[in-house]
Structures are given as structure tokens and as C-alpha cells.
Amino acid sequence: MKDVVIIGGGPGGLTAGIYAVRSGLDVVLYERGALGGSVLNAEKVENYPGFPGGISGVELIGRMEEHARQVGLSVEYNEVHEVTPNNGCFLLRTRDGEVLTRTVVIATGTGPRPLGVEGEERLRGRGVSYCAVCDGAFFRDQPVAVVGGGDAAVEEAHYLARFASKVYLVHPRESIRRLRLNRKRIEENPKIEVIPNTEVTGIKGDKAVEGLVLKNRETGQTWDLQVKGMFVYVGIKPNSYLVEKLVDLDDRGFIITDERMRTSWPGIFAAGDVRRTPLRQIATAVADGAVAAIWAEKHIATLAC
Ligand SMILES: Cc1cc2nc3c(=O)[nH]c(=O)nc-3n(C[C@H](O)[C@H](O)[C@H](O)COP(=O)(O)OP(=O)(O)OC[C@H]3O[C@@H](n4cnc5c(N)ncnc54)[C@H](O)[C@@H]3O)c2cc1C
């Protein structure tokens, strides 16, 4: 029986691990992919204290991992498939077997929200991407489209312009004037063309993206745009599926916690981007992880299991 199982190896999970181990608890952290979560997509982090001038997401997470391992955190590359209450404790079904634990910290972060158009699922990884930093270099000297209306879309269009021959920013609104960040850089970048007031209604191609079907939201006119890649930035969705039937979620599926990171189910804690929070950043995920671990320890002291 573990004291704490932490699900997710981003900044929230790693920090929960450091605090829980240092509290003398028996802890394991499960990560289904690469340690680091969303931070791995951050080319440069310029707002996390302690790194004047900034640090790459990969390097920052490398340091967090080193720190966690140095204090003795056990990290396993494993995916959790199910969390089931078990006499006041929990039984977790993972890819590699089952584990019993007194508490669970859900630090599973968020994933990209899909656009929801025909062809998107089929061509995912074959030209459809949700991460410019991960996949941008595959599109050297080729035309690509970025789809989305927020600052993230604008930022990624700018990043992709380093590699691509042309970047079309397919924007749902009339202009990008209302955007806060990077607007000027976009307007001054000759490789970027904003296609305003437009939505994607389909993706062309069988084995790889060959183009997009676009539709003007005002006139209804449709046309084809020839691109080799489509980068989607239409928002995020929380990875709360493991506990969606156990704990209270908000209307977008984010886990609701109190200020001690307790969910509505005693013994289940949530930390970082997966919870309802006014700010999703590394600094806030780290803070949540620390709080969750400390209150997990207090909860364990009350248990009979
Ligand atoms: C492109 C980009 C740039 C960013 N830049 C910045 C920045 O400059 N500054 C800043 O402060 N923030 C930045 N952020 C936000 C920051 O990355 C997040 O706020 C932070 O990573 C949240 O940490 P987390 O631990 O909650 O979740 P995540 O970092 O998302 O980690 C969650 C982890 O859980 C794992 N997981 C999910 N489900 C399971 C499961 N069932 N079993 C096992 N493991 C599972 C995932 O694989 C993932 O590794 C950026 C985000 C992006 C996408």
C-alpha cells in the first residue's frame, strides 16, 4: 500500500513528489509519456523565478527531474487507466498492473482541444499537429496553416515562420487587432498571411495533409487552401477523465478543489492545470503540487486503511 500515488509528471506532479517524499511518505509518480508535460512544448520560459534571461522548457524540467530523483522520488513510466475507491483508500489500475494507495494526486494537466472537423483524427501526426515546437521543423520550406483565434495561435504562427515557406493564420474573427501579444510581430512578418473571418470545414488528403477547405463566416464562400500542415490552437481540455465520475468538475471538465487542493472525494487531490484555477502556469502548478502533498499527508493521518 502506497501513501501517495501522483499521476502526471509535469511541474505540479514533480513538486507534489518532492514535498511528499520529504514528508517521509511512501510515494510513486506515474508518467505516461515524457516527464515535463506541457513545459516540454515551451521553447523558452521567461517568467519562472530563478532563471534570469529565461530557460528552455526541456532544461527546466531536466532540473526539476534531477531534484525530484535526488530527494528519492520513485518515478515510473506507466499510464493510469482507472481510479477506484477501495474501503477509504484507492485501487489504481495501470498499464502494468494494480496498486493500492491511501491518497491520489491528480496532476494530469491538459491536452489540446481538437477542432472537430472531418479528417482531423485520421491525419493526426500526418500533417495535423497541436504543437509547433514539437513538429514545426518537419515543415521546412513548406506551406502550413495555423488555426485559432487566440494569442497562442498568433505566437505559434510566428514560431512556424522560421521553418515554413508560408504560414496562413486562419482566424475566426474580423481582425487580429484585439489580440494582446505578438500582434505587431505578426503584421511585420512577410511569411505570415492572416485569413480573417474564416473557419476550417474539412481537411484534404488520405495519407497526409494536402490542403484545407475554408469557409468565410460572413459570406459563406468556400475555397481550398493548399498546405502540408495544419496546427490547431483552439483551446485546451482538462485530463480529468480518471476521476470524472468521482469528483466535482466545472462545466468545462476542470476539477474543482478547495484551497488545500482537496477534491469533493476525500483522499483525491488535484494540482496544476487540470484543476479549476484562474491561472495555468508553471509557478501555479508548482504551488498546487506543494499544497496537495502537504494536505495528503494530513489526510493520511486520519485514515484507518
Ligand atoms: C507551448 C506552451 C508554452 C508554455 N509556456 C509557459 C511559460 O513560458 N511559462 C509558464 O509558466 N507556463 C507555460 N506554459 C504552461 C505550463 O506548461 C503549464 O501550466 C504547466 O506545465 C502545468 O503543469 P501540470 O503539472 O499541471 O501539467 P502538465 O505539465 O501538463 O503535466 C501533466 C502530465 O500528466 C501526464 N498524464 C496525463 N494523464 C496521465 C495518466 N493517465 N497516467 C500517467 N500520466 C498522465 C501527461 O503525460 C503530462 O506529462 C506553457 C504551455 C505550453 C503548451
The ligand as an SDF file (V2000), in Angstrom:
LIG
                    3D

 53 58  0  0  0  0  0  0  0  0999 V2000
    3.5500   25.9190  -25.7150 C   0  0  0  0  0  0  0  0  0  0  0  0
    3.4340   26.1930  -24.2390 C   0  0  0  0  0  0  0  0  0  0  0  0
    4.2270   27.1900  -23.6670 C   0  0  0  0  0  0  0  0  0  0  0  0
    4.1220   27.4770  -22.3020 C   0  0  0  0  0  0  0  0  0  0  0  0
    4.9370   28.4300  -21.7760 N   0  0  0  0  0  0  0  0  0  0  0  0
    4.8840   28.6850  -20.4510 C   0  0  0  0  0  0  0  0  0  0  0  0
    5.7710   29.6580  -19.8620 C   0  0  0  0  0  0  0  0  0  0  0  0
    6.5930   30.2950  -20.5400 O   0  0  0  0  0  0  0  0  0  0  0  0
    5.6610   29.8820  -18.5180 N   0  0  0  0  0  0  0  0  0  0  0  0
    4.7580   29.2020  -17.7170 C   0  0  0  0  0  0  0  0  0  0  0  0
    4.7420   29.4280  -16.5100 O   0  0  0  0  0  0  0  0  0  0  0  0
    3.9240   28.2810  -18.2460 N   0  0  0  0  0  0  0  0  0  0  0  0
    3.9640   28.0000  -19.5840 C   0  0  0  0  0  0  0  0  0  0  0  0
    3.1090   27.0770  -20.1260 N   0  0  0  0  0  0  0  0  0  0  0  0
    2.1190   26.4310  -19.2280 C   0  0  0  0  0  0  0  0  0  0  0  0
    2.7620   25.3190  -18.3940 C   0  0  0  0  0  0  0  0  0  0  0  0
    3.4610   24.4440  -19.2530 O   0  0  0  0  0  0  0  0  0  0  0  0
    1.6850   24.5750  -17.6110 C   0  0  0  0  0  0  0  0  0  0  0  0
    0.9410   25.4930  -16.8410 O   0  0  0  0  0  0  0  0  0  0  0  0
    2.2880   23.5200  -16.6900 C   0  0  0  0  0  0  0  0  0  0  0  0
    3.0760   22.6080  -17.4220 O   0  0  0  0  0  0  0  0  0  0  0  0
    1.2010   22.7580  -15.9460 C   0  0  0  0  0  0  0  0  0  0  0  0
    1.7830   21.7370  -15.1960 O   0  0  0  0  0  0  0  0  0  0  0  0
    0.9700   20.4460  -14.7290 P   0  0  0  0  0  0  0  0  0  0  0  0
    1.9220   19.6640  -13.8980 O   0  0  0  0  0  0  0  0  0  0  0  0
   -0.3220   20.8430  -14.1560 O   0  0  0  0  0  0  0  0  0  0  0  0
    0.5710   19.6460  -16.0680 O   0  0  0  0  0  0  0  0  0  0  0  0
    1.4330   19.1560  -17.2930 P   0  0  0  0  0  0  0  0  0  0  0  0
    2.7110   19.8990  -17.3940 O   0  0  0  0  0  0  0  0  0  0  0  0
    0.5340   19.2070  -18.4670 O   0  0  0  0  0  0  0  0  0  0  0  0
    1.7700   17.6240  -16.9660 O   0  0  0  0  0  0  0  0  0  0  0  0
    0.7620   16.6580  -16.9190 C   0  0  0  0  0  0  0  0  0  0  0  0
    1.4020   15.2820  -17.1400 C   0  0  0  0  0  0  0  0  0  0  0  0
    0.4720   14.2630  -16.8030 O   0  0  0  0  0  0  0  0  0  0  0  0
    0.6850   13.1620  -17.6630 C   0  0  0  0  0  0  0  0  0  0  0  0
   -0.5220   12.3130  -17.6510 N   0  0  0  0  0  0  0  0  0  0  0  0
   -1.7780   12.6470  -18.0700 C   0  0  0  0  0  0  0  0  0  0  0  0
   -2.6280   11.6100  -17.8910 N   0  0  0  0  0  0  0  0  0  0  0  0
   -1.8920   10.5980  -17.3530 C   0  0  0  0  0  0  0  0  0  0  0  0
   -2.2070    9.2680  -16.9510 C   0  0  0  0  0  0  0  0  0  0  0  0
   -3.4490    8.7650  -17.0600 N   0  0  0  0  0  0  0  0  0  0  0  0
   -1.2220    8.4830  -16.4260 N   0  0  0  0  0  0  0  0  0  0  0  0
    0.0470    8.9670  -16.3030 C   0  0  0  0  0  0  0  0  0  0  0  0
    0.4040   10.2290  -16.6750 N   0  0  0  0  0  0  0  0  0  0  0  0
   -0.5550   11.0380  -17.1860 C   0  0  0  0  0  0  0  0  0  0  0  0
    0.9560   13.8230  -19.0000 C   0  0  0  0  0  0  0  0  0  0  0  0
    1.6440   12.9430  -19.8740 O   0  0  0  0  0  0  0  0  0  0  0  0
    1.8080   15.0300  -18.5890 C   0  0  0  0  0  0  0  0  0  0  0  0
    3.1860   14.7520  -18.6500 O   0  0  0  0  0  0  0  0  0  0  0  0
    3.1900   26.7640  -21.4860 C   0  0  0  0  0  0  0  0  0  0  0  0
    2.3900   25.7740  -22.0570 C   0  0  0  0  0  0  0  0  0  0  0  0
    2.5020   25.4950  -23.4120 C   0  0  0  0  0  0  0  0  0  0  0  0
    1.6140   24.4170  -24.0180 C   0  0  0  0  0  0  0  0  0  0  0  0
  1  2  1  0
  2  3  1  0
  2 52  2  0
  3  4  2  0
  4  5  1  0
  4 50  1  0
  5  6  2  0
  6  7  1  0
  6 13  1  0
  7  8  2  0
  7  9  1  0
  9 10  1  0
 10 11  2  0
 10 12  1  0
 12 13  2  0
 13 14  1  0
 14 15  1  0
 14 50  1  0
 15 16  1  0
 16 17  1  0
 16 18  1  0
 18 19  1  0
 18 20  1  0
 20 21  1  0
 20 22  1  0
 22 23  1  0
 23 24  1  0
 24 25  2  0
 24 26  1  0
 24 27  1  0
 27 28  1  0
 28 29  2  0
 28 30  1  0
 28 31  1  0
 31 32  1  0
 32 33  1  0
 33 34  1  0
 33 48  1  0
 34 35  1  0
 35 36  1  0
 35 46  1  0
 36 37  1  0
 36 45  1  0
 37 38  2  0
 38 39  1  0
 39 40  1  0
 39 45  2  0
 40 41  1  0
 40 42  2  0
 42 43  1  0
 43 44  2  0
 44 45  1  0
 46 47  1  0
 46 48  1  0
 48 49  1  0
 50 51  2  0
 51 52  1  0
 52 53  1  0
M  END
$$$$
